[in-house]
Amino acid sequence: MSGGPSAAPDATPTEALRPVRLLLAAVSATLLFAMMGTTVVDVVGRYFLSQPLPGATEVTELLLAGVIFTGLPAVCLDDGHVTVDLITERLPEWTRKIRLTVVRLVAAGALAVIGWRLFVQGRRLAGFGDVSVYLHLPVAPVAYAAAGLCIFSALLLVVLVAVGAEEGGRLRRPPSPR
């Protein structure tokens, strides 16, 4: 008997990060819905009323960046990156944990570099006072947000390596039977 409630034996370190993943998924879904709404209003206005939505292209571009970068941490938590198993599926099972660790560290390094460069670009955009062409929206905050989400994703991957999390944890769906 145990002295109190404990975590389920199959609980994984990624389960502790589930609220973060759900929050980012909700933000990403909201941005995607806003992008869809913007496109619908623009198309209806353009083809039925001969009045396209002013700045719809700019808004869609900024929302698309938001959808991509808010979804990135969730992809990292799920180990949902695109992979090709041409050679690795023939390797012995004992190499799986090593491969997962190496892939996560390489991805973390790449995301850290991308985040750093986005931050540098954001600083440059802010210095120039760069704004979108039609609506005059500042673009530096988008670059800063993308940089922060890239760095956050890199840190998540490092945490997954540090705690020795299995591939995708319980957040990943089990493989379908063949």
C-alpha positions in Angstrom: 0.0 0.0 0.0 1.1 3.5 -0.6 0.8 6.4 1.7 -1.0 8.7 -0.7 -1.8 9.4 -4.3 1.0 9.0 -6.7 1.5 9.4 -10.4 0.4 6.6 -12.7 3.2 4.2 -13.5 3.0 5.1 -17.1 3.1 8.9 -16.5 5.8 10.6 -18.4 7.7 13.9 -17.9 5.8 15.4 -20.9 2.6 15.0 -18.9 3.7 17.8 -16.6 4.0 20.0 -19.6 0.5 19.1 -20.9 -1.1 22.4 -19.8 1.6 24.4 -21.7 0.9 22.2 -24.8 -2.8 22.7 -24.5 -2.5 26.5 -24.0 -0.2 26.8 -27.1 -2.6 24.6 -29.1 -5.5 26.8 -28.1 -3.6 30.0 -29.1 -2.6 28.3 -32.4 -6.2 27.2 -33.1 -7.5 30.8 -32.3 -4.9 32.3 -34.7 -5.9 29.7 -37.4 -9.6 30.5 -36.9 -8.8 34.2 -37.2 -6.8 33.5 -40.4 -9.7 31.5 -41.8 -12.2 34.3 -40.9 -10.0 36.9 -42.5 -9.8 34.9 -45.7 -13.6 34.3 -45.8 -14.4 38.0 -45.3 -11.8 38.9 -47.9 -13.1 36.4 -50.5 -16.8 37.3 -49.9 -16.0 41.0 -50.1 -13.8 40.6 -53.2 -16.2 38.4 -55.3 -19.6 39.4 -54.0 -19.3 43.0 -53.0 -16.3 44.1 -55.1 -14.7 45.4 -51.9 -11.8 43.2 -50.7 -10.8 43.4 -47.0 -8.1 46.1 -46.8 -4.8 44.6 -45.6 -6.1 41.0 -45.7 -2.8 39.7 -47.1 -0.7 41.3 -44.4 -3.0 40.1 -41.6 -3.0 36.6 -43.1 0.8 36.6 -43.3 1.2 37.7 -39.7 -1.4 35.1 -38.5 0.3 32.4 -40.4 3.6 33.1 -38.7 1.8 33.0 -35.4 0.2 29.6 -36.2 3.5 28.1 -37.2 5.5 29.3 -34.2 2.9 28.6 -31.6 2.6 25.1 -32.9 6.3 24.5 -32.7 6.6 23.7 -29.0 3.7 21.2 -29.2 5.5 19.5 -32.1 8.7 19.3 -30.0 6.8 17.8 -27.0 5.2 15.2 -29.2 8.4 14.4 -31.1 6.2 15.1 -34.1 9.0 16.3 -36.4 9.1 14.9 -39.9 11.3 11.8 -40.0 12.4 9.3 -42.7 13.1 5.8 -41.4 15.0 4.4 -44.4 18.0 3.2 -42.4 17.1 3.7 -38.8 14.3 1.1 -38.8 16.9 -1.6 -39.5 19.1 -0.6 -36.6 18.9 -2.6 -33.3 16.3 -1.6 -30.7 19.0 -0.6 -28.2 20.0 2.3 -30.5 16.6 3.9 -30.4 17.2 5.9 -27.1 20.6 7.1 -28.4 19.1 8.2 -31.7 16.2 10.0 -30.0 18.7 11.9 -27.8 20.9 12.9 -30.7 17.9 14.0 -32.8 16.5 16.1 -29.9 19.9 17.8 -29.3 20.4 18.5 -33.0 16.9 19.9 -33.3 17.4 22.0 -30.1 20.6 23.4 -31.5 19.0 24.3 -34.8 16.0 25.9 -33.1 18.3 27.9 -30.8 20.2 29.2 -33.8 17.0 30.1 -35.6 15.7 31.8 -32.5 18.9 33.8 -32.1 18.8 34.9 -35.7 15.1 35.8 -35.5 15.9 37.9 -32.4 18.7 39.7 -34.3 16.3 40.3 -37.2 13.6 41.6 -34.8 16.1 44.0 -33.3 17.0 45.2 -36.8 13.3 45.6 -37.8 12.6 47.5 -34.5 15.6 49.7 -35.2 14.4 50.7 -38.6 10.8 51.0 -37.3 9.7 48.6 -40.0 6.0 48.3 -40.5 3.7 46.4 -42.9 3.1 48.2 -46.2 -0.7 48.7 -46.1 -1.8 48.6 -42.5 1.4 50.0 -41.0 1.6 47.2 -38.3 4.9 46.8 -36.6 6.7 43.6 -37.6 9.4 43.5 -35.0 7.0 42.0 -32.3 6.2 39.1 -34.6 10.0 38.4 -35.0 10.5 38.6 -31.2 7.6 36.3 -30.5 8.9 33.8 -33.1 12.4 34.0 -31.6 11.0 33.4 -28.1 8.9 30.4 -29.2 11.9 28.9 -31.0 14.1 29.3 -27.9 11.3 27.8 -25.8 11.0 24.9 -28.1 14.8 24.3 -28.0 14.6 24.4 -24.1 11.8 21.9 -24.2 13.8 19.5 -26.2 16.8 19.8 -23.8 14.5 19.2 -20.9 13.2 16.0 -22.6 16.7 14.8 -23.1 17.7 15.7 -19.5 14.8 13.8 -17.9 15.2 10.9 -20.3 11.6 11.1 -21.7 10.5 8.4 -24.0 9.6 9.2 -27.6 6.5 11.4 -27.5 5.5 10.3 -24.0 1.8 9.7 -23.4 0.9 12.7 -25.5 1.5 10.7 -28.7 -1.1 8.4 -30.1 -0.2 4.7 -30.1 0.7 3.4 -33.5 -2.2 2.0 -35.4 -2.2 -1.8 -36.0 -1.3 -3.0 -39.4 
